[in-house]
Amino acid sequence: MCVVLACLAAVPRALATAVHGDASSNGILHIPSNGSLTSCPTHCGDVEISYPFGIGSGCFRQGFELTCNQTARPPRLFLRNSTTQITSIDVGSNMASASTVGFNVTMGQGVDTYMSWGTPDGGAVISEINDALYVVGCGLEVYMFGNNWTDLIGSCMSICADDRTTERANVFGSCRDGIGCCSIELTRDLPAFMVKLVRLNGTRAQLNDVKVLLPWYYRFVLGDLYSSWVNTSNVHDTRIQIAITDQPNCERARVNKDSYACNNESNCQDLQYGRGYSCSCPNYYGKGNPYIVNGCIQAYDSTTPKENCTRSCGNISIPFPFGIEEGCYANDNFRLNCTSDGTVLDRRYAQYRVTRISLDDGSLAVSNMLNDTSSNNMERIVNSNYDGTGEFRDSYDMSSVVDGIYDFSREDEIVIKWVVANLTCQQAKQSNPKYYACISHNSNCQDIRRGKTNYGYLCKCNDGFHGNPYLQNNCTGIFLS
């Protein structure tokens, strides 16, 4: 006798009927432009959505469809019409997080139970960086398979004991001794997996509830044996890898130009295990999206700015690499807005009124923030700072916050130190010449450090010359009268 289960979320809940997105669409296979995605939803609740994931026709690549449950508070994002809830997406690292993939099972004597997880069109792959498959229960044999019943990944057994023995066996919560719980280590990425539970004779009747979970991290506690689900404070989300699976590898994918997923600037990597590939931006780019046209955001573009750029706003001079209009700044990091409030630097989480820009020392001075930069917002851009001593320290203090190319430090006014890119001079010179910033004759590159760590680089005119080292032939000699 057997029972077949569908995959459940960490705490099994039925999906509400009001869902944003058409789960019947097959998705696109070409590389879209930013312009073609402008009407696509960008958020579901507080989760940001980035292509190849998307909601609605024309907004996602095949295998990456999402739906948004708008009736939940806050709204919840799901992988297609499943119960796998997506909690974050980081396309740059080809990773997403999901509420712990798991099953909640009630077993009877003499009953084997089968369960499986997978997506019909590929796309989401369980990453091997997840800790293990954990089974919380006792009197069980557990077998884990890949996408067929002959592909055995591993097995474990969990036996029953009194509570004191169970606690002593799991003092570190690892489930390695197989008392009250057991685990099967992942050895590869998994586009799908199946689990078979076999009930052993003589199991305590009150322990018929079994929890099966595949998290990034889990620590067992005795109460998990008797509760309806594991203690959520002891379990972390499941890590899901982005994988393009309509072709077996990069070589085959490049032949099929109409369906090749990587843009012109990006690199292609075969999946280490199984069918498929992923795309990534080269390391001389900043963060970006390798799955859309021109999606790899350039760390710096030294191309001469267009003519007739606005170079002042009020009484503030705006030298290149900064600029206001499209084509007048080196990249979006250097884009400023000229408003009725003056010159504004927009860092998404907050806006700053700029009072001074200095190329010589790589700084901006700002008089105030135009909207709240609370610790909650700052927490989104910095989790830890490296202090050069070999250890990391948590920091949410505006007196020392690094956000990409910007380093915020509070003095009498807010002084924002900036660098061209988070590269050393040597790294910048070895990248594509288009992305090296010190293009003027009579200029040089200077590494900028924070403590003992390299933060980035700036350009300076050589001694005896002055001008803008970021423009062609702009460092000129100083003539004395």
C-alpha positions in Angstrom: 0.0 0.0 0.0 1.4 3.5 -0.8 0.4 7.1 -0.6 1.6 9.7 -3.2 1.9 13.3 -1.9 2.3 16.6 -3.7 5.1 19.0 -2.5 4.0 21.1 0.5 5.4 24.4 1.8 7.1 24.5 5.2 3.8 25.2 6.9 1.2 23.6 4.6 -1.4 26.1 3.5 -3.9 26.1 0.7 -3.3 28.7 -1.9 -5.9 31.5 -2.1 -7.9 31.9 -5.3 -6.9 35.5 -6.1 -3.6 35.0 -7.9 -1.8 37.5 -10.1 -0.4 35.7 -13.1 -1.5 33.2 -15.8 -0.1 29.8 -14.9 -1.0 28.4 -18.3 1.6 30.4 -20.3 4.7 28.7 -21.5 7.1 31.6 -21.2 9.5 33.1 -23.8 12.8 31.8 -25.1 14.4 34.8 -26.7 16.5 37.4 -24.8 14.1 40.3 -23.9 15.1 44.0 -23.6 14.4 46.2 -20.6 11.9 48.1 -22.7 9.9 44.9 -23.4 9.6 44.2 -19.7 8.4 47.7 -18.5 4.8 46.6 -18.0 5.8 43.5 -16.0 5.2 43.4 -12.2 8.5 44.2 -10.4 7.4 43.2 -6.9 5.1 40.9 -5.0 4.9 42.2 -1.5 8.5 43.0 -0.4 10.1 40.5 -2.9 11.7 42.1 -5.9 11.1 40.1 -9.2 13.9 40.0 -11.8 13.9 38.3 -15.2 14.1 35.3 -16.1 11.5 35.1 -13.3 8.3 37.0 -14.0 4.5 37.2 -13.7 2.3 37.2 -16.7 2.7 36.6 -20.4 5.9 37.9 -22.0 7.4 38.5 -18.5 9.3 35.3 -17.8 11.5 32.7 -19.5 10.1 29.2 -19.9 10.4 27.4 -16.6 10.5 30.6 -14.4 6.8 31.6 -14.1 5.7 33.1 -10.8 2.3 33.8 -9.3 1.6 36.4 -6.6 -1.1 35.7 -4.0 -2.5 39.2 -3.5 -5.0 38.1 -0.8 -2.2 37.2 1.7 -0.9 40.0 3.9 1.8 40.6 2.9 1.3 39.2 -0.6 3.2 36.0 -1.3 5.2 35.0 -4.3 5.1 31.4 -5.6 6.9 29.3 -8.1 4.3 28.9 -10.9 1.0 27.5 -9.3 2.9 25.4 -6.7 3.1 25.9 -3.0 6.9 26.7 -3.2 7.0 30.2 -1.9 9.8 32.4 -3.2 11.3 34.8 -0.6 14.1 36.5 -2.5 15.7 36.5 -6.0 19.3 37.4 -6.8 19.8 37.0 -10.5 23.4 38.2 -10.4 24.4 35.1 -8.3 21.9 32.8 -10.1 20.2 32.1 -6.8 16.7 32.4 -5.3 15.4 31.5 -1.8 12.2 29.7 -1.0 10.4 29.0 2.2 11.8 25.6 3.3 10.7 23.0 0.8 9.1 20.3 2.9 6.4 17.7 3.5 4.2 17.0 6.5 3.2 13.4 6.6 0.9 11.2 8.8 1.9 7.6 8.5 0.2 4.4 9.5 1.6 1.0 10.3 2.6 -1.0 7.2 2.3 2.0 4.9 5.1 3.2 2.6 4.9 6.8 1.6 6.2 8.4 -1.5 6.7 12.2 -2.3 8.4 14.2 -4.9 9.4 17.8 -5.8 10.1 19.3 -9.2 9.0 21.8 -11.8 7.5 20.6 -15.1 9.4 23.1 -17.3 12.7 23.2 -15.4 14.2 26.5 -14.3 14.3 26.0 -10.5 17.0 23.6 -9.3 17.6 22.7 -5.6 21.1 23.8 -5.0 23.7 21.4 -3.4 24.6 24.3 -1.0 21.5 23.3 1.0 22.6 21.4 4.1 20.8 18.0 3.7 17.4 16.3 3.5 16.2 16.0 7.1 13.5 13.7 8.3 12.0 14.3 11.8 10.2 11.3 13.1 11.2 7.8 14.3 10.8 4.2 13.4 11.6 5.1 9.7 13.8 4.1 6.9 14.3 7.0 4.4 15.4 6.8 0.8 16.1 9.8 -1.4 16.2 9.6 -5.2 16.9 12.0 -8.1 14.3 12.3 -10.8 13.8 8.5 -11.2 13.6 5.6 -8.8 16.9 4.1 -9.9 18.9 7.2 -9.1 19.6 6.7 -5.4 21.1 9.7 -3.7 21.3 8.3 -0.2 19.4 6.8 2.7 19.1 7.0 6.5 17.2 5.5 9.4 15.7 7.2 12.4 14.9 5.0 15.5 12.8 5.8 18.5 14.1 6.3 22.0 13.1 8.0 25.3 13.2 11.8 25.3 16.4 12.0 27.4 18.3 9.7 25.0 16.9 11.6 22.0 18.1 14.9 23.4 21.5 13.6 24.3 22.0 12.1 20.9 21.1 15.4 19.2 22.9 17.9 21.5 24.2 19.8 18.4 20.9 19.3 16.5 22.7 17.5 13.6 20.5 14.4 13.4 23.6 12.3 12.6 23.0 9.6 15.2 19.6 8.7 13.7 17.6 9.0 17.0 14.4 11.0 16.5 15.6 12.3 13.2 18.1 11.5 10.4 19.6 13.3 7.4 20.9 12.6 3.9 23.6 14.9 2.6 23.2 16.4 -0.8 25.9 15.6 -3.3 24.7 17.6 -6.3 22.2 20.1 -7.6 18.7 18.6 -8.0 16.2 19.6 -10.7 13.8 17.2 -9.0 13.9 14.6 -6.2 11.8 11.8 -4.7 11.6 10.4 -1.2 10.4 7.1 0.0 9.5 6.6 3.7 9.2 3.0 5.1 7.5 2.6 8.5 9.3 0.1 10.8 7.2 -2.1 13.0 6.8 -1.3 16.7 6.9 2.5 16.3 5.2 4.5 19.1 1.7 5.4 17.9 1.9 9.0 19.0 4.8 9.6 16.6 3.0 8.9 13.4 3.6 12.6 12.2 6.7 12.9 10.1 8.3 16.1 8.9 10.5 16.0 5.8 12.5 19.2 4.9 15.3 20.3 2.6 16.7 23.6 4.1 19.9 25.5 3.8 20.3 25.0 7.6 18.3 23.1 10.3 18.9 22.4 14.0 16.8 19.7 15.6 15.2 20.2 19.0 13.1 17.6 20.8 9.9 19.5 20.5 10.0 19.1 16.7 9.1 15.4 17.2 5.8 16.2 18.8 4.7 19.5 17.0 2.9 19.9 13.7 6.0 21.4 12.1 9.6 22.1 13.1 10.6 25.2 15.1 10.9 27.9 12.4 13.6 29.7 14.3 15.9 26.7 13.8 15.4 26.4 10.0 16.6 28.5 7.1 15.1 28.9 3.6 15.9 26.5 0.8 18.4 27.8 -1.8 17.3 27.4 -5.4 19.6 27.8 -8.3 18.7 29.4 -11.6 19.2 26.9 -14.4 18.3 27.1 -18.1 17.3 23.5 -19.0 15.8 23.7 -22.5 19.3 22.8 -23.8 21.7 20.3 -22.2 24.8 22.6 -22.1 26.4 25.9 -23.3 27.8 24.4 -26.5 24.4 23.2 -27.7 22.7 26.3 -26.4 24.9 28.7 -28.5 24.0 26.8 -31.7 20.3 27.6 -31.0 20.6 31.4 -31.2 16.8 31.9 -31.0 16.6 30.3 -27.6 20.1 31.0 -26.1 19.5 32.7 -22.8 22.8 34.7 -22.2 23.2 38.2 -23.5 26.2 39.4 -25.6 28.3 40.6 -22.6 27.7 37.6 -20.3 29.4 34.2 -19.8 27.8 30.8 -20.0 28.5 28.0 -17.5 27.4 24.4 -17.8 25.6 23.1 -14.7 28.0 21.0 -12.7 25.5 18.2 -12.5 22.7 17.3 -14.8 21.2 19.1 -17.8 21.4 22.8 -18.4 23.5 26.0 -18.0 23.4 29.4 -16.4 24.6 32.9 -17.4 26.7 35.5 -15.5 28.1 38.9 -16.1 31.9 39.2 -16.4 33.8 40.4 -13.3 34.7 43.7 -14.9 31.0 44.6 -14.8 29.1 45.7 -11.8 26.0 43.9 -10.8 23.6 43.2 -13.6 21.2 40.8 -15.3 22.9 38.5 -17.9 19.5 37.3 -19.1 18.3 40.6 -20.7 19.7 42.7 -23.6 22.5 44.9 -22.4 21.7 43.8 -18.9 25.2 43.6 -17.5 25.6 47.0 -15.9 29.0 48.3 -16.8 31.2 49.2 -13.8 32.3 52.2 -15.9 32.0 53.4 -19.5 34.8 55.8 -20.5 33.2 56.6 -23.9 33.3 60.3 -24.4 30.0 61.8 -23.2 27.7 63.3 -25.8 27.9 67.0 -26.7 25.8 69.8 -25.0 25.4 68.0 -21.7 24.1 70.0 -18.8 27.1 70.6 -16.6 25.6 72.6 -13.8 22.4 72.6 -11.6 21.8 75.8 -9.6 25.3 76.8 -8.4 26.6 73.2 -8.4 29.1 72.2 -11.1 28.6 68.7 -12.5 31.8 67.3 -14.0 32.0 63.9 -15.9 31.8 61.0 -14.9 28.7 62.6 -13.2 25.9 63.8 -15.3 22.2 64.4 -15.6 21.0 63.4 -19.1 21.3 60.0 -20.7 24.7 59.7 -22.3 26.3 62.3 -20.1 27.3 60.1 -17.1 29.6 57.1 -17.0 26.9 54.8 -15.7 23.8 54.9 -13.4 26.0 55.1 -10.3 27.0 58.6 -11.5 23.6 59.8 -12.5 22.3 62.9 -10.8 18.9 64.6 -10.9 18.4 68.4 -11.3 15.2 69.3 -9.5 13.6 72.2 -7.8 15.3 71.0 -4.6 18.7 71.2 -6.3 21.1 68.5 -7.4 20.0 65.2 -6.1 21.8 61.8 -5.8 19.2 59.0 -5.8 20.4 55.8 -4.1 17.0 54.1 -4.3 16.6 53.7 -0.5 17.2 57.5 0.0 17.8 60.7 -1.9 20.5 63.3 -1.0 20.8 67.0 -1.9 24.3 67.5 -3.3 26.2 70.7 -2.3 29.7 69.9 -3.7 31.4 67.5 -6.1 35.1 67.0 -6.0 37.1 65.0 -8.5 40.4 65.6 -6.7 39.5 63.7 -3.5 36.6 61.6 -4.8 33.9 63.0 -2.7 30.4 64.5 -2.7 29.0 66.7 0.1 25.3 66.5 0.8 23.4 68.8 3.1 20.5 66.5 4.0 18.6 63.4 3.1 15.3 64.0 1.3 13.7 60.9 2.7 14.3 58.7 5.7 17.4 56.5 5.7 16.5 54.5 8.8 18.5 51.6 10.1 15.9 49.3 8.3 16.8 50.8 5.0 20.6 50.8 5.7 20.3 47.1 6.6 19.4 46.4 3.1 22.7 47.7 1.7 25.2 46.6 4.4 25.2 43.5 6.6 28.8 43.6 7.7 31.9 45.8 7.2 35.5 44.4 7.0 37.7 46.4 9.3 41.0 45.0 8.0 41.8 43.0 11.1 40.7 39.6 9.8 37.2 39.8 11.2 33.9 41.2 10.1 31.8 43.5 12.2 28.2 44.3 12.0 27.4 47.9 11.2 24.2 49.9 10.6 25.8 53.2 11.6 25.5 56.0 9.1 29.0 57.1 10.2 30.5 54.2 8.2 28.4 52.7 5.5 29.6 51.3 2.1 27.1 51.0 -0.7 28.8 49.9 -3.9 31.1 52.7 -5.2 29.9 55.0 -2.4 31.3 55.2 1.2 29.2 57.3 3.5 30.9 59.1 6.5 29.2 61.6 8.7 31.2 64.8 9.5 29.8 68.3 9.9 28.0 67.5 6.7 27.5 64.1 5.2 30.5 63.4 3.0 30.1 60.6 0.5 33.4 59.2 -0.8 33.2 57.6 -4.2 35.4 55.5 -6.4 35.1 54.7 -10.1 34.6 51.0 -9.5 35.3 48.4 -6.8 38.5 47.3 -8.6 42.1 47.8 -8.0 44.1 49.8 -10.5 45.7 46.6 -11.8 42.4 44.9 -12.2 40.9 47.9 -14.0 43.9 48.1 -16.4 43.6 44.4 -17.2 39.8 44.7 -18.1 38.4 45.8 -21.4 40.0 49.3 -22.1 36.5 50.7 -22.6 35.9 50.3 -18.8 39.2 51.9 -17.6 38.5 55.4 -16.4 41.8 57.2 -16.4 41.8 58.1 -20.1 43.4 61.5 -20.2 47.1 61.9 -21.1 49.1 63.0 -18.1 46.8 61.1 -15.7 47.3 58.2 -13.3 45.4 55.6 -11.3 45.3 55.6 -7.5 44.1 52.7 -5.3 41.7 53.7 -2.5 41.8 51.7 0.7 39.5 51.4 3.7 41.7 50.3 6.6 43.7 47.4 5.2 41.3 46.5 2.4 41.1 47.8 -1.2 37.9 49.7 -1.8 38.3 50.8 -5.4 40.2 53.3 -7.6 40.2 57.0 -8.6 42.0 58.9 -11.4 44.2 62.0 -10.8 46.0 64.4 -13.1 49.8 64.1 -12.8 51.7 66.6 -10.7 52.0 69.9 -12.6 48.8 69.2 -14.5 45.2 70.0 -13.8 41.8 69.2 -15.4 39.5 66.2 -15.6 41.4 62.9 -15.8 38.2 61.1 -16.9 38.0 63.0 -20.2 40.3 62.6 -23.2 43.3 65.0 -23.2 41.9 67.1 -20.3 44.8 67.1 -17.9 46.7 70.1 -19.1 49.9 71.8 -17.9 49.8 74.6 -15.3 51.2 77.8 -16.7 52.6 80.4 -14.3 52.4 84.1 -15.3 
